[in-house]
Amino acid sequence: MAYYVYLLSSGKHGTLYLGVTRDLVRRVYQHKTKATPGFTSRYGVTRLVWFETCDDPTTAIAREKEIKKWRRDWKVTLIENENPDWDDLYKSITR
C-alpha cells in the first residue's frame, strides 16, 4: 500500500500546506472542495504542486516531519525541481 507526502499551494509562490495521506486523490479532493474546515479552506490552498510516494506510513510520516522543518525556500526548490510552473498535478493523478 502506498502512502503520500504532498504539498498544496494557493498559487505560484503562494501559501503552502504539507500533508501525508494514504489516498492522495481523495485527500486532495477534500482540500479542493473545502470538505473540512481548517487551514487549507481558510487560505484557499487547493493546488497540488508536489507529492512523493512512500512504501509505509512510518516512512511517510518521517518524511513529512523532515520537510516541515525545512525553510520555505527549500520547499520552493523541491517543488520547482519537479514542477517549475507550479501546475496543479491533481488532474494527472485522477486519469
Gaussian input, Z-matrix of N, CA and C with variables (Angstrom, degrees):
# hf/3-21g

backbone

0 1
 N
 C     1     B1
 C     2     B2     1     A1
 N     3     B3     2     A2     1     D1
 C     4     B4     3     A3     2     D2
 C     5     B5     4     A4     3     D3
 N     6     B6     5     A5     4     D4
 C     7     B7     6     A6     5     D5
 C     8     B8     7     A7     6     D6
 N     9     B9     8     A8     7     D7
 C    10    B10     9     A9     8     D8
 C    11    B11    10    A10     9     D9
 N    12    B12    11    A11    10    D10
 C    13    B13    12    A12    11    D11
 C    14    B14    13    A13    12    D12
 N    15    B15    14    A14    13    D13
 C    16    B16    15    A15    14    D14
 C    17    B17    16    A16    15    D15
 N    18    B18    17    A17    16    D16
 C    19    B19    18    A18    17    D17
 C    20    B20    19    A19    18    D18
 N    21    B21    20    A20    19    D19
 C    22    B22    21    A21    20    D20
 C    23    B23    22    A22    21    D21
 N    24    B24    23    A23    22    D22
 C    25    B25    24    A24    23    D23
 C    26    B26    25    A25    24    D24
 N    27    B27    26    A26    25    D25
 C    28    B28    27    A27    26    D26
 C    29    B29    28    A28    27    D27
 N    30    B30    29    A29    28    D28
 C    31    B31    30    A30    29    D29
 C    32    B32    31    A31    30    D30
 N    33    B33    32    A32    31    D31
 C    34    B34    33    A33    32    D32
 C    35    B35    34    A34    33    D33
 N    36    B36    35    A35    34    D34
 C    37    B37    36    A36    35    D35
 C    38    B38    37    A37    36    D36
 N    39    B39    38    A38    37    D37
 C    40    B40    39    A39    38    D38
 C    41    B41    40    A40    39    D39
 N    42    B42    41    A41    40    D40
 C    43    B43    42    A42    41    D41
 C    44    B44    43    A43    42    D42
 N    45    B45    44    A44    43    D43
 C    46    B46    45    A45    44    D44
 C    47    B47    46    A46    45    D45
 N    48    B48    47    A47    46    D46
 C    49    B49    48    A48    47    D47
 C    50    B50    49    A49    48    D48
 N    51    B51    50    A50    49    D49
 C    52    B52    51    A51    50    D50
 C    53    B53    52    A52    51    D51
 N    54    B54    53    A53    52    D52
 C    55    B55    54    A54    53    D53
 C    56    B56    55    A55    54    D54
 N    57    B57    56    A56    55    D55
 C    58    B58    57    A57    56    D56
 C    59    B59    58    A58    57    D57
 N    60    B60    59    A59    58    D58
 C    61    B61    60    A60    59    D59
 C    62    B62    61    A61    60    D60
 N    63    B63    62    A62    61    D61
 C    64    B64    63    A63    62    D62
 C    65    B65    64    A64    63    D63
 N    66    B66    65    A65    64    D64
 C    67    B67    66    A66    65    D65
 C    68    B68    67    A67    66    D66
 N    69    B69    68    A68    67    D67
 C    70    B70    69    A69    68    D68
 C    71    B71    70    A70    69    D69
 N    72    B72    71    A71    70    D70
 C    73    B73    72    A72    71    D71
 C    74    B74    73    A73    72    D72
 N    75    B75    74    A74    73    D73
 C    76    B76    75    A75    74    D74
 C    77    B77    76    A76    75    D75
 N    78    B78    77    A77    76    D76
 C    79    B79    78    A78    77    D77
 C    80    B80    79    A79    78    D78
 N    81    B81    80    A80    79    D79
 C    82    B82    81    A81    80    D80
 C    83    B83    82    A82    81    D81
 N    84    B84    83    A83    82    D82
 C    85    B85    84    A84    83    D83
 C    86    B86    85    A85    84    D84
 N    87    B87    86    A86    85    D85
 C    88    B88    87    A87    86    D86
 C    89    B89    88    A88    87    D87
 N    90    B90    89    A89    88    D88
 C    91    B91    90    A90    89    D89
 C    92    B92    91    A91    90    D90
 N    93    B93    92    A92    91    D91
 C    94    B94    93    A93    92    D92
 C    95    B95    94    A94    93    D93
 N    96    B96    95    A95    94    D94
 C    97    B97    96    A96    95    D95
 C    98    B98    97    A97    96    D96
 N    99    B99    98    A98    97    D97
 C   100   B100    99    A99    98    D98
 C   101   B101   100   A100    99    D99
 N   102   B102   101   A101   100   D100
 C   103   B103   102   A102   101   D101
 C   104   B104   103   A103   102   D102
 N   105   B105   104   A104   103   D103
 C   106   B106   105   A105   104   D104
 C   107   B107   106   A106   105   D105
 N   108   B108   107   A107   106   D106
 C   109   B109   108   A108   107   D107
 C   110   B110   109   A109   108   D108
 N   111   B111   110   A110   109   D109
 C   112   B112   111   A111   110   D110
 C   113   B113   112   A112   111   D111
 N   114   B114   113   A113   112   D112
 C   115   B115   114   A114   113   D113
 C   116   B116   115   A115   114   D114
 N   117   B117   116   A116   115   D115
 C   118   B118   117   A117   116   D116
 C   119   B119   118   A118   117   D117
 N   120   B120   119   A119   118   D118
 C   121   B121   120   A120   119   D119
 C   122   B122   121   A121   120   D120
 N   123   B123   122   A122   121   D121
 C   124   B124   123   A123   122   D122
 C   125   B125   124   A124   123   D123
 N   126   B126   125   A125   124   D124
 C   127   B127   126   A126   125   D125
 C   128   B128   127   A127   126   D126
 N   129   B129   128   A128   127   D127
 C   130   B130   129   A129   128   D128
 C   131   B131   130   A130   129   D129
 N   132   B132   131   A131   130   D130
 C   133   B133   132   A132   131   D131
 C   134   B134   133   A133   132   D132
 N   135   B135   134   A134   133   D133
 C   136   B136   135   A135   134   D134
 C   137   B137   136   A136   135   D135
 N   138   B138   137   A137   136   D136
 C   139   B139   138   A138   137   D137
 C   140   B140   139   A139   138   D138
 N   141   B141   140   A140   139   D139
 C   142   B142   141   A141   140   D140
 C   143   B143   142   A142   141   D141
 N   144   B144   143   A143   142   D142
 C   145   B145   144   A144   143   D143
 C   146   B146   145   A145   144   D144
 N   147   B147   146   A146   145   D145
 C   148   B148   147   A147   146   D146
 C   149   B149   148   A148   147   D147
 N   150   B150   149   A149   148   D148
 C   151   B151   150   A150   149   D149
 C   152   B152   151   A151   150   D150
 N   153   B153   152   A152   151   D151
 C   154   B154   153   A153   152   D152
 C   155   B155   154   A154   153   D153
 N   156   B156   155   A155   154   D154
 C   157   B157   156   A156   155   D155
 C   158   B158   157   A157   156   D156
 N   159   B159   158   A158   157   D157
 C   160   B160   159   A159   158   D158
 C   161   B161   160   A160   159   D159
 N   162   B162   161   A161   160   D160
 C   163   B163   162   A162   161   D161
 C   164   B164   163   A163   162   D162
 N   165   B165   164   A164   163   D163
 C   166   B166   165   A165   164   D164
 C   167   B167   166   A166   165   D165
 N   168   B168   167   A167   166   D166
 C   169   B169   168   A168   167   D167
 C   170   B170   169   A169   168   D168
 N   171   B171   170   A170   169   D169
 C   172   B172   171   A171   170   D170
 C   173   B173   172   A172   171   D171
 N   174   B174   173   A173   172   D172
 C   175   B175   174   A174   173   D173
 C   176   B176   175   A175   174   D174
 N   177   B177   176   A176   175   D175
 C   178   B178   177   A177   176   D176
 C   179   B179   178   A178   177   D177
 N   180   B180   179   A179   178   D178
 C   181   B181   180   A180   179   D179
 C   182   B182   181   A181   180   D180
 N   183   B183   182   A182   181   D181
 C   184   B184   183   A183   182   D182
 C   185   B185   184   A184   183   D183
 N   186   B186   185   A185   184   D184
 C   187   B187   186   A186   185   D185
 C   188   B188   187   A187   186   D186
 N   189   B189   188   A188   187   D187
 C   190   B190   189   A189   188   D188
 C   191   B191   190   A190   189   D189
 N   192   B192   191   A191   190   D190
 C   193   B193   192   A192   191   D191
 C   194   B194   193   A193   192   D192
 N   195   B195   194   A194   193   D193
 C   196   B196   195   A195   194   D194
 C   197   B197   196   A196   195   D195
 N   198   B198   197   A197   196   D196
 C   199   B199   198   A198   197   D197
 C   200   B200   199   A199   198   D198
 N   201   B201   200   A200   199   D199
 C   202   B202   201   A201   200   D200
 C   203   B203   202   A202   201   D201
 N   204   B204   203   A203   202   D202
 C   205   B205   204   A204   203   D203
 C   206   B206   205   A205   204   D204
 N   207   B207   206   A206   205   D205
 C   208   B208   207   A207   206   D206
 C   209   B209   208   A208   207   D207
 N   210   B210   209   A209   208   D208
 C   211   B211   210   A210   209   D209
 C   212   B212   211   A211   210   D210
 N   213   B213   212   A212   211   D211
 C   214   B214   213   A213   212   D212
 C   215   B215   214   A214   213   D213
 N   216   B216   215   A215   214   D214
 C   217   B217   216   A216   215   D215
 C   218   B218   217   A217   216   D216
 N   219   B219   218   A218   217   D217
 C   220   B220   219   A219   218   D218
 C   221   B221   220   A220   219   D219
 N   222   B222   221   A221   220   D220
 C   223   B223   222   A222   221   D221
 C   224   B224   223   A223   222   D222
 N   225   B225   224   A224   223   D223
 C   226   B226   225   A225   224   D224
 C   227   B227   226   A226   225   D225
 N   228   B228   227   A227   226   D226
 C   229   B229   228   A228   227   D227
 C   230   B230   229   A229   228   D228
 N   231   B231   230   A230   229   D229
 C   232   B232   231   A231   230   D230
 C   233   B233   232   A232   231   D231
 N   234   B234   233   A233   232   D232
 C   235   B235   234   A234   233   D233
 C   236   B236   235   A235   234   D234
 N   237   B237   236   A236   235   D235
 C   238   B238   237   A237   236   D236
 C   239   B239   238   A238   237   D237
 N   240   B240   239   A239   238   D238
 C   241   B241   240   A240   239   D239
 C   242   B242   241   A241   240   D240
 N   243   B243   242   A242   241   D241
 C   244   B244   243   A243   242   D242
 C   245   B245   244   A244   243   D243
 N   246   B246   245   A245   244   D244
 C   247   B247   246   A246   245   D245
 C   248   B248   247   A247   246   D246
 N   249   B249   248   A248   247   D247
 C   250   B250   249   A249   248   D248
 C   251   B251   250   A250   249   D249
 N   252   B252   251   A251   250   D250
 C   253   B253   252   A252   251   D251
 C   254   B254   253   A253   252   D252
 N   255   B255   254   A254   253   D253
 C   256   B256   255   A255   254   D254
 C   257   B257   256   A256   255   D255
 N   258   B258   257   A257   256   D256
 C   259   B259   258   A258   257   D257
 C   260   B260   259   A259   258   D258
 N   261   B261   260   A260   259   D259
 C   262   B262   261   A261   260   D260
 C   263   B263   262   A262   261   D261
 N   264   B264   263   A263   262   D262
 C   265   B265   264   A264   263   D263
 C   266   B266   265   A265   264   D264
 N   267   B267   266   A266   265   D265
 C   268   B268   267   A267   266   D266
 C   269   B269   268   A268   267   D267
 N   270   B270   269   A269   268   D268
 C   271   B271   270   A270   269   D269
 C   272   B272   271   A271   270   D270
 N   273   B273   272   A272   271   D271
 C   274   B274   273   A273   272   D272
 C   275   B275   274   A274   273   D273
 N   276   B276   275   A275   274   D274
 C   277   B277   276   A276   275   D275
 C   278   B278   277   A277   276   D276
 N   279   B279   278   A278   277   D277
 C   280   B280   279   A279   278   D278
 C   281   B281   280   A280   279   D279
 N   282   B282   281   A281   280   D280
 C   283   B283   282   A282   281   D281
 C   284   B284   283   A283   282   D282

   B1=1.4579
   B2=1.5291
   B3=1.2954
   B4=1.4667
   B5=1.5267
   B6=1.3019
   B7=1.4593
   B8=1.5167
   B9=1.3129
   B10=1.4587
   B11=1.5176
   B12=1.3256
   B13=1.4551
   B14=1.5189
   B15=1.3217
   B16=1.4644
   B17=1.5144
   B18=1.3285
   B19=1.4604
   B20=1.5151
   B21=1.3247
   B22=1.4562
   B23=1.5157
   B24=1.3269
   B25=1.4573
   B26=1.5181
   B27=1.3187
   B28=1.4649
   B29=1.5314
   B30=1.3133
   B31=1.4626
   B32=1.5164
   B33=1.3050
   B34=1.4601
   B35=1.5267
   B36=1.3240
   B37=1.4683
   B38=1.5289
   B39=1.3375
   B40=1.4588
   B41=1.5125
   B42=1.3103
   B43=1.4601
   B44=1.5267
   B45=1.3418
   B46=1.4622
   B47=1.5182
   B48=1.3366
   B49=1.4588
   B50=1.5166
   B51=1.3143
   B52=1.4596
   B53=1.5166
   B54=1.3276
   B55=1.4515
   B56=1.5107
   B57=1.3175
   B58=1.4583
   B59=1.5280
   B60=1.3316
   B61=1.4648
   B62=1.5218
   B63=1.3006
   B64=1.4627
   B65=1.5294
   B66=1.3169
   B67=1.4658
   B68=1.5281
   B69=1.3195
   B70=1.4608
   B71=1.5244
   B72=1.3193
   B73=1.4640
   B74=1.5254
   B75=1.3203
   B76=1.4665
   B77=1.5224
   B78=1.3326
   B79=1.4688
   B80=1.5209
   B81=1.3319
   B82=1.4700
   B83=1.5256
   B84=1.3256
   B85=1.4667
   B86=1.5341
   B87=1.3281
   B88=1.4641
   B89=1.5305
   B90=1.3311
   B91=1.4655
   B92=1.5322
   B93=1.3227
   B94=1.4705
   B95=1.5251
   B96=1.3264
   B97=1.4691
   B98=1.5224
   B99=1.3255
   B100=1.4671
   B101=1.5308
   B102=1.3400
   B103=1.4606
   B104=1.5261
   B105=1.3122
   B106=1.4624
   B107=1.5205
   B108=1.3166
   B109=1.4667
   B110=1.5248
   B111=1.3047
   B112=1.4600
   B113=1.5100
   B114=1.3106
   B115=1.4554
   B116=1.5242
   B117=1.3385
   B118=1.4749
   B119=1.5177
   B120=1.3108
   B121=1.4671
   B122=1.5260
   B123=1.3113
   B124=1.4678
   B125=1.5290
   B126=1.3387
   B127=1.4637
   B128=1.5284
   B129=1.3215
   B130=1.4614
   B131=1.5259
   B132=1.3153
   B133=1.4641
   B134=1.5292
   B135=1.3353
   B136=1.4614
   B137=1.5288
   B138=1.3046
   B139=1.4729
   B140=1.5280
   B141=1.3447
   B142=1.4625
   B143=1.5283
   B144=1.3310
   B145=1.4675
   B146=1.5223
   B147=1.3327
   B148=1.4662
   B149=1.5145
   B150=1.3371
   B151=1.4556
   B152=1.5128
   B153=1.3183
   B154=1.4567
   B155=1.5184
   B156=1.3141
   B157=1.4594
   B158=1.5273
   B159=1.3265
   B160=1.4663
   B161=1.5263
   B162=1.3260
   B163=1.4639
   B164=1.5163
   B165=1.3306
   B166=1.4617
   B167=1.5264
   B168=1.3273
   B169=1.4647
   B170=1.5248
   B171=1.3055
   B172=1.4641
   B173=1.5241
   B174=1.3130
   B175=1.4680
   B176=1.5207
   B177=1.3292
   B178=1.4671
   B179=1.5267
   B180=1.3121
   B181=1.4644
   B182=1.5270
   B183=1.3258
   B184=1.4680
   B185=1.5245
   B186=1.3275
   B187=1.4689
   B188=1.5296
   B189=1.3249
   B190=1.4645
   B191=1.5340
   B192=1.3134
   B193=1.4620
   B194=1.5217
   B195=1.3326
   B196=1.4634
   B197=1.5261
   B198=1.3290
   B199=1.4672
   B200=1.5310
   B201=1.3234
   B202=1.4724
   B203=1.5195
   B204=1.3173
   B205=1.4637
   B206=1.5298
   B207=1.3188
   B208=1.4647
   B209=1.5163
   B210=1.3265
   B211=1.4581
   B212=1.5293
   B213=1.3068
   B214=1.4673
   B215=1.5253
   B216=1.3326
   B217=1.4623
   B218=1.5225
   B219=1.3219
   B220=1.4619
   B221=1.5331
   B222=1.3310
   B223=1.4675
   B224=1.5281
   B225=1.3229
   B226=1.4682
   B227=1.5273
   B228=1.3278
   B229=1.4670
   B230=1.5262
   B231=1.3308
   B232=1.4629
   B233=1.5285
   B234=1.3185
   B235=1.4674
   B236=1.5202
   B237=1.3234
   B238=1.4613
   B239=1.5242
   B240=1.3244
   B241=1.4672
   B242=1.5220
   B243=1.3121
   B244=1.4643
   B245=1.5245
   B246=1.3167
   B247=1.4601
   B248=1.5329
   B249=1.3363
   B250=1.4684
   B251=1.5223
   B252=1.3121
   B253=1.4665
   B254=1.5306
   B255=1.3142
   B256=1.4607
   B257=1.5406
   B258=1.3412
   B259=1.4584
   B260=1.5230
   B261=1.3283
   B262=1.4513
   B263=1.5253
   B264=1.3087
   B265=1.4585
   B266=1.5350
   B267=1.3143
   B268=1.4538
   B269=1.5319
   B270=1.3223
   B271=1.4702
   B272=1.5197
   B273=1.3166
   B274=1.4656
   B275=1.5336
   B276=1.3142
   B277=1.4684
   B278=1.5214
   B279=1.3223
   B280=1.4703
   B281=1.5191
   B282=1.3179
   B283=1.4825
   B284=1.4821
   A1=108.70
   A2=116.61
   A3=121.96
   A4=111.18
   A5=114.51
   A6=123.56
   A7=107.14
   A8=116.15
   A9=120.30
   A10=111.72
   A11=114.38
   A12=122.44
   A13=103.97
   A14=117.74
   A15=119.45
   A16=111.90
   A17=114.51
   A18=122.12
   A19=108.92
   A20=115.99
   A21=122.97
   A22=107.67
   A23=115.67
   A24=121.17
   A25=109.51
   A26=115.12
   A27=120.50
   A28=110.27
   A29=117.75
   A30=123.94
   A31=108.18
   A32=117.19
   A33=120.14
   A34=109.18
   A35=115.15
   A36=123.81
   A37=112.38
   A38=116.64
   A39=121.03
   A40=112.59
   A41=115.48
   A42=123.07
   A43=109.15
   A44=116.90
   A45=122.20
   A46=110.97
   A47=114.29
   A48=121.78
   A49=107.57
   A50=117.45
   A51=123.29
   A52=108.92
   A53=116.74
   A54=120.28
   A55=112.42
   A56=115.77
   A57=123.29
   A58=107.90
   A59=116.76
   A60=120.70
   A61=110.48
   A62=115.40
   A63=121.00
   A64=110.46
   A65=117.16
   A66=122.02
   A67=108.73
   A68=116.29
   A69=121.56
   A70=112.42
   A71=117.96
   A72=121.00
   A73=110.77
   A74=116.85
   A75=121.36
   A76=111.49
   A77=115.94
   A78=119.66
   A79=112.05
   A80=117.05
   A81=119.53
   A82=109.80
   A83=117.29
   A84=120.82
   A85=109.86
   A86=117.32
   A87=120.63
   A88=110.83
   A89=116.44
   A90=119.57
   A91=110.35
   A92=116.86
   A93=121.27
   A94=112.22
   A95=116.94
   A96=120.65
   A97=112.22
   A98=116.74
   A99=121.96
   A100=110.98
   A101=114.85
   A102=121.41
   A103=112.92
   A104=116.32
   A105=119.69
   A106=109.39
   A107=116.91
   A108=118.90
   A109=110.14
   A110=115.54
   A111=119.61
   A112=111.33
   A113=115.01
   A114=122.51
   A115=112.69
   A116=117.14
   A117=119.21
   A118=112.22
   A119=118.18
   A120=119.45
   A121=111.14
   A122=117.07
   A123=121.09
   A124=111.90
   A125=117.02
   A126=120.84
   A127=114.03
   A128=118.48
   A129=121.95
   A130=113.45
   A131=116.29
   A132=121.69
   A133=107.80
   A134=116.20
   A135=120.17
   A136=114.53
   A137=118.18
   A138=121.48
   A139=110.02
   A140=117.09
   A141=121.54
   A142=108.17
   A143=116.83
   A144=120.14
   A145=113.41
   A146=117.90
   A147=121.29
   A148=109.01
   A149=116.05
   A150=120.45
   A151=109.75
   A152=114.20
   A153=122.09
   A154=106.99
   A155=117.08
   A156=122.55
   A157=109.93
   A158=115.14
   A159=121.80
   A160=108.30
   A161=116.17
   A162=120.75
   A163=114.66
   A164=117.06
   A165=119.27
   A166=109.89
   A167=117.05
   A168=119.71
   A169=113.61
   A170=117.81
   A171=120.70
   A172=111.01
   A173=116.50
   A174=121.35
   A175=110.84
   A176=116.97
   A177=121.23
   A178=111.22
   A179=117.00
   A180=120.88
   A181=110.64
   A182=116.76
   A183=120.23
   A184=110.65
   A185=116.87
   A186=120.97
   A187=110.38
   A188=116.82
   A189=120.42
   A190=110.37
   A191=117.20
   A192=120.91
   A193=111.24
   A194=116.37
   A195=120.63
   A196=110.96
   A197=116.42
   A198=121.05
   A199=110.87
   A200=117.94
   A201=120.57
   A202=111.87
   A203=117.22
   A204=121.82
   A205=112.45
   A206=116.36
   A207=121.12
   A208=111.45
   A209=114.76
   A210=121.15
   A211=108.53
   A212=115.31
   A213=120.83
   A214=112.25
   A215=118.20
   A216=119.74
   A217=111.77
   A218=118.65
   A219=120.78
   A220=110.26
   A221=116.07
   A222=120.08
   A223=110.12
   A224=116.89
   A225=121.47
   A226=109.71
   A227=117.34
   A228=121.33
   A229=110.35
   A230=117.17
   A231=121.43
   A232=110.37
   A233=116.75
   A234=121.46
   A235=110.58
   A236=117.17
   A237=121.05
   A238=113.59
   A239=118.18
   A240=119.97
   A241=111.35
   A242=117.78
   A243=122.15
   A244=113.41
   A245=116.91
   A246=121.11
   A247=108.89
   A248=117.60
   A249=120.83
   A250=114.85
   A251=118.36
   A252=121.34
   A253=112.57
   A254=117.06
   A255=122.66
   A256=111.23
   A257=116.20
   A258=120.59
   A259=110.04
   A260=116.43
   A261=121.35
   A262=107.75
   A263=117.60
   A264=123.00
   A265=112.71
   A266=117.59
   A267=121.15
   A268=111.70
   A269=115.92
   A270=119.76
   A271=111.23
   A272=116.97
   A273=121.10
   A274=112.49
   A275=118.38
   A276=119.86
   A277=112.61
   A278=117.51
   A279=120.64
   A280=112.53
   A281=117.53
   A282=120.17
   A283=112.35
   D1=132.15
   D2=-179.67
   D3=-88.80
   D4=148.93
   D5=173.95
   D6=-126.75
   D7=152.77
   D8=-173.29
   D9=-129.29
   D10=139.29
   D11=168.18
   D12=-107.27
   D13=133.01
   D14=-173.03
   D15=-141.43
   D16=154.81
   D17=174.61
   D18=-120.49
   D19=130.05
   D20=172.81
   D21=-109.21
   D22=154.96
   D23=177.54
   D24=-138.50
   D25=155.42
   D26=175.78
   D27=-83.16
   D28=-12.31
   D29=-179.00
   D30=165.39
   D31=179.33
   D32=-179.61
   D33=-60.57
   D34=123.09
   D35=-177.67
   D36=61.24
   D37=24.39
   D38=179.71
   D39=-89.55
   D40=-161.73
   D41=179.05
   D42=-63.89
   D43=137.70
   D44=-178.63
   D45=-111.07
   D46=149.23
   D47=174.20
   D48=-136.09
   D49=131.32
   D50=179.60
   D51=-111.88
   D52=133.10
   D53=179.93
   D54=-145.30
   D55=174.16
   D56=176.93
   D57=-136.86
   D58=142.00
   D59=-177.57
   D60=-157.02
   D61=162.89
   D62=173.82
   D63=-94.92
   D64=-25.53
   D65=-178.65
   D66=-123.31
   D67=91.82
   D68=-173.64
   D69=-64.34
   D70=-43.26
   D71=-179.37
   D72=-59.93
   D73=-49.01
   D74=-179.72
   D75=-62.18
   D76=-44.91
   D77=-175.87
   D78=-66.41
   D79=-43.59
   D80=178.77
   D81=-65.44
   D82=-38.45
   D83=176.75
   D84=-59.02
   D85=-41.60
   D86=178.14
   D87=-61.22
   D88=-41.03
   D89=177.33
   D90=-64.82
   D91=-45.91
   D92=-176.63
   D93=-62.77
   D94=-36.99
   D95=-177.47
   D96=-92.48
   D97=2.21
   D98=-179.91
   D99=55.43
   D100=41.16
   D101=-176.92
   D102=-65.19
   D103=-29.04
   D104=177.81
   D105=-124.85
   D106=133.69
   D107=178.92
   D108=-67.50
   D109=149.55
   D110=178.94
   D111=155.39
   D112=-160.66
   D113=-173.53
   D114=-58.09
   D115=-49.92
   D116=-174.81
   D117=-67.34
   D118=-38.07
   D119=178.79
   D120=-71.75
   D121=-36.21
   D122=-179.93
   D123=-66.61
   D124=-38.73
   D125=-174.96
   D126=-105.46
   D127=8.35
   D128=176.58
   D129=64.76
   D130=37.21
   D131=-178.14
   D132=-92.31
   D133=95.33
   D134=-172.46
   D135=-131.64
   D136=-2.73
   D137=-175.28
   D138=-94.58
   D139=116.10
   D140=176.32
   D141=-74.75
   D142=112.81
   D143=-175.07
   D144=-111.98
   D145=-13.60
   D146=179.34
   D147=-163.05
   D148=144.22
   D149=170.60
   D150=-153.89
   D151=158.33
   D152=-178.48
   D153=-137.42
   D154=140.67
   D155=-179.37
   D156=-97.58
   D157=137.36
   D158=176.63
   D159=-125.13
   D160=155.31
   D161=-177.36
   D162=-81.70
   D163=-22.23
   D164=-176.50
   D165=-147.81
   D166=160.78
   D167=-176.26
   D168=-65.44
   D169=-33.81
   D170=-179.48
   D171=-62.45
   D172=-44.55
   D173=178.39
   D174=-64.95
   D175=-42.57
   D176=-179.62
   D177=-63.08
   D178=-44.63
   D179=-179.34
   D180=-66.89
   D181=-39.60
   D182=177.92
   D183=-63.71
   D184=-40.79
   D185=179.00
   D186=-65.72
   D187=-42.30
   D188=177.52
   D189=-59.88
   D190=-45.98
   D191=179.85
   D192=-62.56
   D193=-38.11
   D194=177.96
   D195=-62.84
   D196=-49.11
   D197=-177.60
   D198=-67.32
   D199=-34.58
   D200=178.67
   D201=-58.63
   D202=-29.30
   D203=-179.45
   D204=-79.38
   D205=-14.81
   D206=-177.04
   D207=-68.23
   D208=153.69
   D209=170.72
   D210=-71.08
   D211=155.55
   D212=-178.54
   D213=-56.39
   D214=-42.56
   D215=-177.05
   D216=-64.49
   D217=-28.48
   D218=175.66
   D219=-69.23
   D220=-38.48
   D221=177.88
   D222=-66.47
   D223=-40.65
   D224=177.48
   D225=-60.68
   D226=-43.07
   D227=178.05
   D228=-62.65
   D229=-42.32
   D230=177.77
   D231=-57.09
   D232=-46.00
   D233=178.61
   D234=-64.15
   D235=-50.85
   D236=-172.39
   D237=-70.30
   D238=-21.57
   D239=175.11
   D240=-65.73
   D241=-32.30
   D242=-178.36
   D243=-108.65
   D244=-23.05
   D245=-173.73
   D246=-143.37
   D247=69.86
   D248=-172.61
   D249=-60.37
   D250=-26.21
   D251=-179.46
   D252=-93.83
   D253=2.28
   D254=-179.23
   D255=56.50
   D256=38.60
   D257=177.77
   D258=-64.21
   D259=151.33
   D260=175.19
   D261=-76.70
   D262=114.19
   D263=-175.95
   D264=-83.27
   D265=-1.92
   D266=-177.96
   D267=-57.45
   D268=-41.74
   D269=-179.74
   D270=-59.69
   D271=-37.45
   D272=-176.86
   D273=-71.91
   D274=-22.09
   D275=-179.74
   D276=-95.81
   D277=-6.37
   D278=-178.81
   D279=-103.99
   D280=2.52
   D281=179.96
   D282=-79.36

